[in-house]
């Protein structure tokens, strides 16, 4: 059984529609795929409606959170995968609404900074092309830069204009990761830290923070991810065993926004069974 538990659609910063995502998953030979758009569940229904026979869908989301070091006050971005939670949980709905609004504000400010600097970017046009009920992200601005001929690819845009060290960058006001874990648990879902030690992405959480989150109620950790080298995978595999965390593997698929394909990294069926057994908020969708 081939299982990929981290994939994005046009409901956030992927290039496949939710229906296109499940079609691509079936074509890739997957048995199970999770839809995990940033801070939104807008893709759940259309993905479920288009689900091909023989493919199961795990409804989820990738939540924008931060970890704050209690000693130094250092902020680190933490991507928290949440699965099988009640999408109508009031606290969660309110927080996701806030995050989506924050994402749109952030993207407009970045686009306005670029326009003020003379780049051929129209902030109004950028905003008009965002998914109506979905989440805005830097890949949307990267696509605008590609269309304008400023860069030749999304990856180039991140390297030259959209990275955390860029003068155009605007930080998000994300949810504390501890609060997000609590909210998902209250909504009957389970949580997995995505690519926790992906050093190429910038600052990461520490082993001590991961240990604290496991005590807080974190369910699992994404061990096999394209941004984890073999040494990191071995380290995370051992830590997960010590901390009682479920080990997952996923592609973090974004369609043509990234070079990774569905199923390039996968999750063991027993790990999925464990996640499902611990959840009460929503069910896996099958046809």
C-alpha positions in Angstrom: 0.0 0.0 0.0 1.4 3.4 -1.0 0.4 6.3 1.2 1.4 10.0 0.8 0.2 12.2 3.7 1.3 15.7 2.6 0.0 17.3 -0.6 -1.3 20.7 -1.6 -3.9 21.9 -4.1 -5.0 25.3 -5.5 -6.9 25.8 -2.2 -3.5 27.0 -1.0 -0.2 27.1 -2.9 -0.4 24.0 -5.1 -1.1 24.0 -8.9 -3.5 21.1 -9.1 -7.1 21.7 -8.2 -8.4 19.4 -5.4 -10.1 17.2 -8.1 -6.8 17.3 -10.1 -4.8 16.3 -7.0 -6.8 13.1 -6.3 -6.6 12.3 -10.0 -2.9 12.8 -10.0 -2.6 10.6 -6.9 -4.5 7.8 -8.5 -2.3 8.1 -11.7 0.8 8.0 -9.4 -0.3 4.6 -8.1 -1.2 5.8 -4.6 -3.7 4.0 -2.4 -4.1 6.9 0.1 -3.4 10.6 -0.3 -3.9 13.4 2.2 -5.0 16.9 1.2 -3.1 19.3 3.5 -3.5 22.8 2.3 -2.2 25.7 4.3 -4.6 26.9 7.0 -7.8 25.9 5.1 -10.1 22.9 4.5 -11.6 24.4 1.4 -10.3 21.6 -0.7 -11.8 18.7 1.3 -15.3 18.6 -0.4 -14.2 18.9 -4.0 -11.4 16.4 -3.5 -13.8 13.9 -1.9 -16.4 14.5 -4.7 -13.8 13.7 -7.3 -12.2 10.8 -5.5 -11.5 7.9 -8.0 -12.4 4.3 -7.1 -9.6 2.6 -5.2 -8.1 5.8 -3.7 -8.7 6.8 -0.1 -8.5 10.5 1.0 -7.2 11.7 4.4 -8.6 15.2 5.0 -6.1 17.5 6.7 -4.4 20.8 6.7 -0.9 22.3 7.2 -1.2 24.9 10.0 1.1 27.9 10.2 2.6 27.9 13.7 5.6 29.1 15.6 7.7 27.9 18.5 9.1 30.4 20.9 12.2 29.6 22.9 11.4 30.4 26.6 14.9 31.5 27.3 16.0 33.5 24.2 12.6 34.4 22.8 13.7 33.1 19.4 10.8 32.4 17.0 11.0 29.4 14.7 8.4 28.6 12.1 6.8 25.2 12.6 4.6 23.6 9.9 2.0 21.4 11.8 0.2 18.8 9.8 -3.3 18.1 11.2 -5.5 15.2 10.1 -9.0 14.0 10.6 -10.2 16.9 12.8 -13.7 18.4 12.9 -13.5 21.3 10.4 -16.4 23.1 12.1 -14.7 23.3 15.6 -15.4 26.9 16.6 -11.9 27.7 17.9 -10.2 26.1 14.9 -12.5 27.9 12.4 -11.8 31.3 14.1 -8.0 30.7 14.0 -7.9 29.5 10.4 -10.0 32.5 9.4 -7.5 34.8 11.1 -4.5 33.0 9.5 -6.0 33.3 6.0 -6.6 37.0 6.5 -3.1 37.4 7.8 -1.7 35.5 4.7 -3.6 37.8 2.3 -2.4 41.0 4.1 1.2 39.7 4.1 1.1 38.9 0.4 -0.3 42.3 -0.5 2.4 44.1 1.5 5.1 42.1 -0.2 3.6 42.8 -3.6 3.4 46.5 -2.8 7.0 46.6 -1.7 8.0 45.0 -5.0 5.9 47.5 -7.0 7.4 50.4 -5.1 10.8 49.1 -5.9 10.0 49.2 -9.7 9.3 45.5 -10.3 6.5 44.9 -12.8 4.1 43.5 -10.2 0.5 44.7 -9.9 -0.6 44.1 -6.3 -4.3 44.2 -7.3 -3.8 41.6 -10.0 -1.9 39.4 -7.6 -4.7 39.5 -5.1 -7.4 38.9 -7.8 -5.8 35.6 -8.8 -5.8 34.1 -5.2 -8.2 31.2 -4.4 -11.4 32.8 -3.1 -11.8 30.5 -0.1 -8.3 29.2 0.1 -5.0 30.4 1.5 -2.5 32.8 0.0 1.2 32.0 0.0 4.5 33.2 -1.4 4.2 30.8 -4.4 1.3 32.9 -5.7 3.7 35.9 -5.7 6.4 33.8 -7.2 4.1 32.9 -10.1 3.4 36.6 -10.6 7.1 37.2 -10.9 7.4 34.4 -13.4 4.5 35.8 -15.5 6.2 39.2 -15.4 9.4 37.8 -16.7 11.4 38.9 -13.6 12.4 35.3 -12.9 12.2 32.0 -14.9 10.9 29.7 -12.2 9.2 29.6 -8.8 12.4 28.3 -7.2 14.4 31.2 -8.7 11.8 33.7 -7.2 12.3 32.2 -3.8 16.1 32.4 -4.1 16.1 36.0 -5.3 13.1 37.8 -4.0 10.9 35.8 -1.6 13.3 34.2 0.9 13.2 35.1 4.6 16.2 37.3 4.2 14.8 39.3 1.3 13.9 43.0 1.8 10.5 42.2 0.5 9.8 39.5 3.1 7.0 40.0 5.6 6.7 37.7 8.6 3.4 36.1 9.6 1.7 36.3 12.9 1.3 32.6 13.3 -0.3 30.5 16.0 1.8 29.1 18.9 2.4 25.5 18.0 1.3 24.4 21.5 -2.0 26.1 21.1 -2.5 24.6 17.6 -1.8 21.1 19.0 -4.4 21.7 21.7 -7.0 23.0 19.2 -6.6 20.1 16.9 -6.9 17.6 19.8 -10.1 19.3 21.0 -11.4 19.0 17.4 -10.7 15.2 17.5 -7.7 15.3 15.2 -4.1 14.3 15.3 -1.0 16.3 14.7 2.4 15.6 13.0 5.3 18.1 12.7 6.2 18.5 9.0 9.9 18.4 8.0 11.0 19.3 11.5 14.8 19.3 10.8 14.7 20.6 7.2 17.8 22.8 7.7 17.8 24.0 4.1 14.6 25.9 4.9 16.1 28.0 7.6 15.9 27.8 11.4 14.4 24.6 12.8 13.1 23.5 16.2 15.5 21.7 18.5 15.4 18.2 20.0 14.3 19.7 23.3 11.4 21.5 21.7 10.3 18.3 19.9 10.5 16.5 23.2 8.3 19.1 24.9 5.7 19.0 22.1 5.6 15.2 22.4 4.7 15.6 26.0 2.1 18.3 25.1 0.2 15.8 22.9 1.9 15.9 19.5 1.0 12.6 17.7 3.8 12.2 15.1 6.7 13.5 13.2 7.4 13.5 9.4 10.6 11.6 9.1 10.8 10.8 5.4 10.6 14.2 3.5 12.5 15.4 0.4 14.3 18.1 2.6 15.7 15.5 5.1 19.0 13.8 4.3 19.7 10.3 5.4 21.5 11.3 8.6 18.5 13.5 9.6 16.1 10.6 8.8 18.1 8.3 11.0 18.1 10.8 13.8 14.4 11.5 13.6 13.5 7.8 13.4 15.3 7.2 16.7 13.8 10.3 18.4 10.3 9.3 17.3 10.8 5.9 18.9 12.1 7.4 22.1 9.2 9.9 22.3 6.4 7.5 21.2 5.7 9.5 18.1 4.2 8.1 14.9 6.7 8.2 12.0 5.3 9.4 8.7 6.7 10.0 5.2 5.3 12.4 2.6 6.2 14.2 -0.6 5.0 17.7 0.3 3.6 17.8 -3.3 2.8 21.2 -4.7 2.3 20.3 -8.4 4.5 22.3 -10.7 5.5 24.7 -8.0 8.0 22.1 -6.8 10.0 19.3 -8.5 8.7 16.6 -6.1 6.2 14.1 -7.3 3.4 12.4 -5.4 4.6 9.2 -3.8 8.3 10.2 -3.8 8.1 9.7 -0.1 5.5 7.5 1.6 4.1 6.4 5.0 4.0 2.9 6.4 0.4 1.5 6.5 0.8 0.8 10.2 1.6 4.4 10.9 -1.6 5.5 9.1 -3.6 3.0 11.1 -2.2 4.5 14.3 -3.1 8.0 13.3 -6.7 7.0 12.3 -7.1 5.0 15.6 -6.3 8.1 17.6 -8.6 10.5 15.7 -12.3 11.0 16.4 -13.1 14.3 14.5 -13.4 13.0 10.9 -13.2 9.8 8.8 -11.0 8.7 6.0 -13.0 9.1 2.7 -13.1 6.1 0.4 -14.9 5.2 -2.8 
